[in-house]
Amino acid sequence: MSSNPMIKSNVQENVILEGKPMTIQGAINKTLILLGIVILSGLYTWNLCAQGFSDKAGLMAVVASVAGLILAIVASFNPKSSPITAPAYAVCEGLVVGSVSFMYASLYEGIIVNAVTITLITLLSMLLLYKTKTIQATPTFRKIIFTSTVAVAIFYLAGFIGALLGHPMTIFNGSSLGIGVSLLICAIAAFNFILDFDFIEQGQNRNLPEYFEWYGGFALLVTVIWLYFEILRLLAQFSRRD
């Protein structure tokens, strides 16, 4: 079971198989579909920004962020809804990704290509480590990653509340501390991949219903986007130090 915040620890319990069981290949296919949706919707807000409608794209990104959070909560508590909520979530996150990516691209040349490349390399590296059992999702490992992920979530929440009160977080300014924190968060996000992979494999082994393929793909998408944004922030900090 995954420590991804979008996956409840008891989600596999008391699930009755109806119809076809999920498969790893099916989860991979659903993940690719979701990533494709993110790219397409991301291109939409990217093009809006490129055409000079940054305000419109920014407003869409804010609305999409709220809608995406609601969809994520619904999917988390009701996995059976994931064939609908997961693609809808991908659309919302794509709108955010496109707008945010354009903002970074306008400030730092080549940062998007570098961030995408590093994200993909990290994903494939963690998959290799998982497949070779170099890193295993043991109970202790799950607890550590879960606790770390919750700590990051609290850190984000504190920063959000601080910004609302007129005290935005300034730690990510290119300082050694900011870079160190970003590296730590990137590592925590990367290790969440191990738990996502394990969730999908265990789902196949337990013959969970086919809709869990969408649920597993959704979990992976959450981690991919989280890591991508963190890598963008990390690369931006390195650029500020040049």
C-alpha atoms as a printed R data frame, in Angstrom:
    type eleno elety resid chain resno       x       y       z
1   ATOM     1    CA   MET     A     1   0.000   0.000   0.000
2   ATOM     2    CA   SER     A     2   1.192   3.453  -0.909
3   ATOM     3    CA   SER     A     3   2.027   6.384   1.323
4   ATOM     4    CA   ASN     A     4   1.079   8.688  -1.516
5   ATOM     5    CA   PRO     A     5  -1.301  11.165   0.166
6   ATOM     6    CA   MET     A     6  -3.881  10.370  -2.508
7   ATOM     7    CA   ILE     A     7  -4.011   6.708  -1.495
8   ATOM     8    CA   LYS     A     8  -5.707   5.641   1.725
9   ATOM     9    CA   SER     A     9  -3.876   2.933   3.617
10  ATOM    10    CA   ASN     A    10  -6.984   0.752   3.813
11  ATOM    11    CA   VAL     A    11  -8.126   1.219   0.240
12  ATOM    12    CA   GLN     A    12  -7.488  -2.410  -0.699
13  ATOM    13    CA   GLU     A    13  -9.430  -3.778   2.232
14  ATOM    14    CA   ASN     A    14 -12.895  -5.313   1.830
15  ATOM    15    CA   VAL     A    15 -12.892  -4.867  -1.953
16  ATOM    16    CA   ILE     A    16 -14.974  -7.427  -3.855
17  ATOM    17    CA   LEU     A    17 -13.915  -8.327  -7.387
18  ATOM    18    CA   GLU     A    18 -16.581  -7.503  -9.943
19  ATOM    19    CA   GLY     A    19 -15.741  -8.217 -13.560
20  ATOM    20    CA   LYS     A    20 -12.133  -8.288 -14.744
21  ATOM    21    CA   PRO     A    21  -9.220  -7.933 -12.296
22  ATOM    22    CA   MET     A    22  -6.656  -5.186 -12.674
23  ATOM    23    CA   THR     A    23  -3.275  -5.874 -14.265
24  ATOM    24    CA   ILE     A    24   0.071  -4.109 -14.160
25  ATOM    25    CA   GLN     A    25  -0.043  -3.589 -17.929
26  ATOM    26    CA   GLY     A    26  -3.507  -2.094 -17.611
27  ATOM    27    CA   ALA     A    27  -2.272   0.334 -14.950
28  ATOM    28    CA   ILE     A    28   0.651   1.298 -17.197
29  ATOM    29    CA   ASN     A    29  -1.739   1.967 -20.079
30  ATOM    30    CA   LYS     A    30  -3.985   4.098 -17.893
31  ATOM    31    CA   THR     A    31  -0.977   6.044 -16.615
32  ATOM    32    CA   LEU     A    32   0.113   6.802 -20.180
33  ATOM    33    CA   ILE     A    33  -3.401   7.957 -21.047
34  ATOM    34    CA   LEU     A    34  -3.445  10.282 -18.047
35  ATOM    35    CA   LEU     A    35  -0.025  11.685 -18.923
36  ATOM    36    CA   GLY     A    36  -1.246  12.287 -22.469
37  ATOM    37    CA   ILE     A    37  -4.226  14.228 -21.117
38  ATOM    38    CA   VAL     A    38  -1.912  16.325 -18.942
39  ATOM    39    CA   ILE     A    39   0.260  17.161 -21.948
40  ATOM    40    CA   LEU     A    40  -2.698  18.137 -24.147
41  ATOM    41    CA   SER     A    41  -4.380  20.345 -21.554
42  ATOM    42    CA   GLY     A    42  -0.980  21.754 -20.604
43  ATOM    43    CA   LEU     A    43  -0.362  22.789 -24.178
44  ATOM    44    CA   TYR     A    44  -3.631  24.703 -24.110
45  ATOM    45    CA   THR     A    45  -2.664  27.027 -21.251
46  ATOM    46    CA   TRP     A    46   0.918  27.225 -22.561
47  ATOM    47    CA   ASN     A    47  -0.413  28.507 -25.892
48  ATOM    48    CA   LEU     A    48  -2.710  30.949 -24.105
49  ATOM    49    CA   CYS     A    49   0.313  32.402 -22.326
50  ATOM    50    CA   ALA     A    50   2.318  32.486 -25.547
51  ATOM    51    CA   GLN     A    51  -0.480  34.451 -27.221
52  ATOM    52    CA   GLY     A    52  -0.443  37.063 -24.481
53  ATOM    53    CA   PHE     A    53  -3.374  35.797 -22.418
54  ATOM    54    CA   SER     A    54  -1.371  35.043 -19.302
55  ATOM    55    CA   ASP     A    55  -4.053  36.485 -17.022
56  ATOM    56    CA   LYS     A    56  -6.677  34.158 -18.485
57  ATOM    57    CA   ALA     A    57  -4.336  31.183 -18.249
58  ATOM    58    CA   GLY     A    58  -3.445  32.105 -14.682
59  ATOM    59    CA   LEU     A    59  -7.105  32.299 -13.661
60  ATOM    60    CA   MET     A    60  -7.769  28.938 -15.304
61  ATOM    61    CA   ALA     A    61  -4.813  27.468 -13.415
62  ATOM    62    CA   VAL     A    62  -6.152  28.716 -10.072
63  ATOM    63    CA   VAL     A    63  -9.635  27.320 -10.725
64  ATOM    64    CA   ALA     A    64  -8.131  24.073 -12.014
65  ATOM    65    CA   SER     A    65  -5.992  23.757  -8.878
66  ATOM    66    CA   VAL     A    66  -9.067  23.923  -6.652
67  ATOM    67    CA   ALA     A    67 -11.036  21.556  -8.888
68  ATOM    68    CA   GLY     A    68  -8.074  19.166  -9.046
69  ATOM    69    CA   LEU     A    69  -7.827  19.077  -5.254
70  ATOM    70    CA   ILE     A    70 -11.532  18.255  -4.962
71  ATOM    71    CA   LEU     A    71 -11.246  15.512  -7.586
72  ATOM    72    CA   ALA     A    72  -8.188  14.087  -5.853
73  ATOM    73    CA   ILE     A    73 -10.046  13.882  -2.550
74  ATOM    74    CA   VAL     A    74 -13.030  12.202  -4.205
75  ATOM    75    CA   ALA     A    75 -10.782   9.667  -5.951
76  ATOM    76    CA   SER     A    76  -8.868   9.008  -2.748
77  ATOM    77    CA   PHE     A    77 -11.981   8.171  -0.732
78  ATOM    78    CA   ASN     A    78 -13.875   6.535  -3.593
79  ATOM    79    CA   PRO     A    79 -11.510   4.544  -5.839
80  ATOM    80    CA   LYS     A    80 -14.470   3.245  -7.857
81  ATOM    81    CA   SER     A    81 -14.900   6.780  -9.229
82  ATOM    82    CA   SER     A    82 -11.326   6.885 -10.562
83  ATOM    83    CA   PRO     A    83 -12.236   6.010 -14.194
84  ATOM    84    CA   ILE     A    84 -13.943   9.417 -14.219
85  ATOM    85    CA   THR     A    85 -12.126  11.429 -11.571
86  ATOM    86    CA   ALA     A    86  -8.615  10.448 -12.703
87  ATOM    87    CA   PRO     A    87  -8.962  11.785 -16.293
88  ATOM    88    CA   ALA     A    88 -10.754  14.889 -14.982
89  ATOM    89    CA   TYR     A    89  -7.919  15.397 -12.501
90  ATOM    90    CA   ALA     A    90  -5.401  15.034 -15.338
91  ATOM    91    CA   VAL     A    91  -7.175  17.786 -17.294
92  ATOM    92    CA   CYS     A    92  -7.074  20.131 -14.293
93  ATOM    93    CA   GLU     A    93  -3.441  19.425 -13.498
94  ATOM    94    CA   GLY     A    94  -2.486  19.844 -17.140
95  ATOM    95    CA   LEU     A    95  -3.934  23.360 -17.137
96  ATOM    96    CA   VAL     A    96  -1.823  24.150 -14.079
97  ATOM    97    CA   VAL     A    97   1.300  22.511 -15.489
98  ATOM    98    CA   GLY     A    98   1.052  24.449 -18.750
99  ATOM    99    CA   SER     A    99   0.676  27.817 -17.066
100 ATOM   100    CA   VAL     A   100   3.381  27.232 -14.452
101 ATOM   101    CA   SER     A   101   5.777  25.766 -17.006
102 ATOM   102    CA   PHE     A   102   5.430  28.801 -19.282
103 ATOM   103    CA   MET     A   103   6.175  31.094 -16.337
104 ATOM   104    CA   TYR     A   104   9.383  29.209 -15.540
105 ATOM   105    CA   ALA     A   105  10.342  28.995 -19.225
106 ATOM   106    CA   SER     A   106  10.030  32.768 -19.585
107 ATOM   107    CA   LEU     A   107  12.459  33.241 -16.704
108 ATOM   108    CA   TYR     A   108  14.968  30.438 -17.203
109 ATOM   109    CA   GLU     A   109  16.028  29.250 -20.639
110 ATOM   110    CA   GLY     A   110  15.935  25.472 -21.135
111 ATOM   111    CA   ILE     A   111  14.509  24.745 -17.678
112 ATOM   112    CA   ILE     A   112  11.442  22.843 -18.957
113 ATOM   113    CA   VAL     A   113  13.428  20.367 -21.038
114 ATOM   114    CA   ASN     A   114  15.801  19.801 -18.142
115 ATOM   115    CA   ALA     A   115  12.966  19.344 -15.624
116 ATOM   116    CA   VAL     A   116  11.075  16.887 -17.829
117 ATOM   117    CA   THR     A   117  14.254  14.932 -18.530
118 ATOM   118    CA   ILE     A   118  15.217  14.689 -14.855
119 ATOM   119    CA   THR     A   119  11.665  13.690 -13.896
120 ATOM   120    CA   LEU     A   120  11.630  10.867 -16.460
121 ATOM   121    CA   ILE     A   121  15.098   9.680 -15.490
122 ATOM   122    CA   THR     A   122  14.078   9.637 -11.832
123 ATOM   123    CA   LEU     A   123  10.899   7.685 -12.612
124 ATOM   124    CA   LEU     A   124  12.763   5.073 -14.661
125 ATOM   125    CA   SER     A   125  15.562   4.845 -12.084
126 ATOM   126    CA   MET     A   126  13.113   4.209  -9.255
127 ATOM   127    CA   LEU     A   127  11.344   1.611 -11.383
128 ATOM   128    CA   LEU     A   128  14.668  -0.148 -11.976
129 ATOM   129    CA   LEU     A   129  15.495  -0.047  -8.266
130 ATOM   130    CA   TYR     A   130  12.067  -1.486  -7.492
131 ATOM   131    CA   LYS     A   131  12.197  -4.224 -10.124
132 ATOM   132    CA   THR     A   132  15.660  -5.350  -9.014
133 ATOM   133    CA   LYS     A   133  14.479  -5.248  -5.368
134 ATOM   134    CA   THR     A   134  17.297  -2.856  -4.514
135 ATOM   135    CA   ILE     A   135  14.633  -0.830  -2.717
136 ATOM   136    CA   GLN     A   136  11.605  -2.659  -1.335
137 ATOM   137    CA   ALA     A   137   8.390  -1.307   0.098
138 ATOM   138    CA   THR     A   138   8.840  -2.787   3.546
139 ATOM   139    CA   PRO     A   139   6.561  -1.692   6.413
140 ATOM   140    CA   THR     A   140   9.376   0.421   7.848
141 ATOM   141    CA   PHE     A   141  10.036   2.038   4.468
142 ATOM   142    CA   ARG     A   142   6.337   2.834   4.094
143 ATOM   143    CA   LYS     A   143   6.189   4.450   7.529
144 ATOM   144    CA   ILE     A   144   9.250   6.588   6.851
145 ATOM   145    CA   ILE     A   145   7.989   7.823   3.480
146 ATOM   146    CA   PHE     A   146   4.469   8.362   4.803
147 ATOM   147    CA   THR     A   147   5.749  10.426   7.729
148 ATOM   148    CA   SER     A   148   8.070  12.413   5.467
149 ATOM   149    CA   THR     A   149   5.299  13.073   2.948
150 ATOM   150    CA   VAL     A   150   2.935  14.294   5.654
151 ATOM   151    CA   ALA     A   151   5.706  16.562   6.977
152 ATOM   152    CA   VAL     A   152   6.129  18.064   3.503
153 ATOM   153    CA   ALA     A   153   2.364  18.576   3.237
154 ATOM   154    CA   ILE     A   154   2.384  20.448   6.563
155 ATOM   155    CA   PHE     A   155   5.337  22.506   5.333
156 ATOM   156    CA   TYR     A   156   3.389  23.438   2.181
157 ATOM   157    CA   LEU     A   157   0.301  24.310   4.246
158 ATOM   158    CA   ALA     A   158   2.321  26.551   6.553
159 ATOM   159    CA   GLY     A   159   3.758  28.331   3.531
160 ATOM   160    CA   PHE     A   160   0.292  28.795   2.021
161 ATOM   161    CA   ILE     A   161  -1.136  30.217   5.241
162 ATOM   162    CA   GLY     A   162   1.875  32.483   5.621
163 ATOM   163    CA   ALA     A   163   1.372  33.843   2.104
164 ATOM   164    CA   LEU     A   164  -2.295  34.577   2.844
165 ATOM   165    CA   LEU     A   165  -1.219  36.525   5.926
166 ATOM   166    CA   GLY     A   166   1.274  38.563   3.945
167 ATOM   167    CA   HIS     A   167   4.356  36.597   4.893
168 ATOM   168    CA   PRO     A   168   5.314  34.520   1.860
169 ATOM   169    CA   MET     A   169   7.925  31.804   2.218
170 ATOM   170    CA   THR     A   170  11.353  33.069   1.113
171 ATOM   171    CA   ILE     A   171  13.448  29.996   1.807
172 ATOM   172    CA   PHE     A   172  13.611  28.978  -1.872
173 ATOM   173    CA   ASN     A   173  15.780  31.899  -2.930
174 ATOM   174    CA   GLY     A   174  18.830  30.039  -4.170
175 ATOM   175    CA   SER     A   175  20.482  29.785  -0.777
176 ATOM   176    CA   SER     A   176  22.194  26.604   0.348
177 ATOM   177    CA   LEU     A   177  19.338  25.993   2.792
178 ATOM   178    CA   GLY     A   178  16.693  26.423   0.103
179 ATOM   179    CA   ILE     A   179  18.489  24.113  -2.289
180 ATOM   180    CA   GLY     A   180  18.966  21.556   0.466
181 ATOM   181    CA   VAL     A   181  15.259  21.586   1.346
182 ATOM   182    CA   SER     A   182  14.327  21.254  -2.330
183 ATOM   183    CA   LEU     A   183  16.673  18.295  -2.741
184 ATOM   184    CA   LEU     A   184  15.135  16.622   0.304
185 ATOM   185    CA   ILE     A   185  11.588  17.125  -0.979
186 ATOM   186    CA   CYS     A   186  12.586  15.803  -4.412
187 ATOM   187    CA   ALA     A   187  14.001  12.685  -2.751
188 ATOM   188    CA   ILE     A   188  10.807  12.131  -0.758
189 ATOM   189    CA   ALA     A   189   8.722  12.531  -3.920
190 ATOM   190    CA   ALA     A   190  10.972  10.092  -5.785
191 ATOM   191    CA   PHE     A   191  10.676   7.435  -3.055
192 ATOM   192    CA   ASN     A   192   6.901   7.697  -3.316
193 ATOM   193    CA   PHE     A   193   7.291   6.015  -6.710
194 ATOM   194    CA   ILE     A   194   8.397   2.834  -4.949
195 ATOM   195    CA   LEU     A   195   5.173   2.751  -2.974
196 ATOM   196    CA   ASP     A   196   3.095   3.506  -6.054
197 ATOM   197    CA   PHE     A   197   4.748   0.626  -7.930
198 ATOM   198    CA   ASP     A   198   4.167  -1.674  -4.986
199 ATOM   199    CA   PHE     A   199   0.525  -0.653  -4.764
200 ATOM   200    CA   ILE     A   200  -0.037  -1.555  -8.427
201 ATOM   201    CA   GLU     A   201   1.802  -4.869  -8.129
202 ATOM   202    CA   GLN     A   202  -0.070  -5.811  -4.976
203 ATOM   203    CA   GLY     A   203  -3.319  -4.843  -6.664
204 ATOM   204    CA   GLN     A   204  -2.685  -7.343  -9.427
205 ATOM   205    CA   ASN     A   205  -1.651 -10.033  -6.943
206 ATOM   206    CA   ARG     A   206  -4.842  -9.489  -4.923
207 ATOM   207    CA   ASN     A   207  -7.076  -9.468  -8.026
208 ATOM   208    CA   LEU     A   208  -8.469  -6.034  -7.293
209 ATOM   209    CA   PRO     A   209 -11.206  -4.771  -9.650
210 ATOM   210    CA   GLU     A   210 -10.185  -3.320 -13.001
211 ATOM   211    CA   TYR     A   211 -10.985   0.253 -11.974
212 ATOM   212    CA   PHE     A   212  -7.927   0.150  -9.700
213 ATOM   213    CA   GLU     A   213  -5.851   0.449 -12.883
214 ATOM   214    CA   TRP     A   214  -7.121   4.036 -13.094
215 ATOM   215    CA   TYR     A   215  -6.525   4.475  -9.381
216 ATOM   216    CA   GLY     A   216  -2.930   3.277  -9.663
217 ATOM   217    CA   GLY     A   217  -2.358   5.496 -12.683
218 ATOM   218    CA   PHE     A   218  -3.814   8.408 -10.758
219 ATOM   219    CA   ALA     A   219  -1.424   7.787  -7.861
220 ATOM   220    CA   LEU     A   220   1.564   7.730 -10.204
221 ATOM   221    CA   LEU     A   221   0.374  10.913 -11.893
222 ATOM   222    CA   VAL     A   222   0.158  12.720  -8.551
223 ATOM   223    CA   THR     A   223   3.759  11.771  -7.795
224 ATOM   224    CA   VAL     A   224   5.035  12.640 -11.289
225 ATOM   225    CA   ILE     A   225   3.520  16.129 -11.207
226 ATOM   226    CA   TRP     A   226   4.674  16.731  -7.636
227 ATOM   227    CA   LEU     A   227   8.249  15.746  -8.538
228 ATOM   228    CA   TYR     A   228   8.181  17.815 -11.752
229 ATOM   229    CA   PHE     A   229   7.184  20.982  -9.886
230 ATOM   230    CA   GLU     A   230   9.832  20.390  -7.218
231 ATOM   231    CA   ILE     A   231  12.529  19.868  -9.839
232 ATOM   232    CA   LEU     A   232  11.454  23.092 -11.550
233 ATOM   233    CA   ARG     A   233  11.873  24.959  -8.278
234 ATOM   234    CA   LEU     A   234  15.230  23.300  -7.616
235 ATOM   235    CA   LEU     A   235  16.591  24.146 -11.077
236 ATOM   236    CA   ALA     A   236  15.334  27.718 -10.731
237 ATOM   237    CA   GLN     A   237  17.299  28.087  -7.509
238 ATOM   238    CA   PHE     A   238  20.467  26.813  -9.158
239 ATOM   239    CA   SER     A   239  19.903  29.330 -11.972
240 ATOM   240    CA   ARG     A   240  19.662  32.187  -9.472
241 ATOM   241    CA   ARG     A   241  23.095  31.297  -8.132
242 ATOM   242    CA   ASP     A   242  24.758  31.571 -11.553
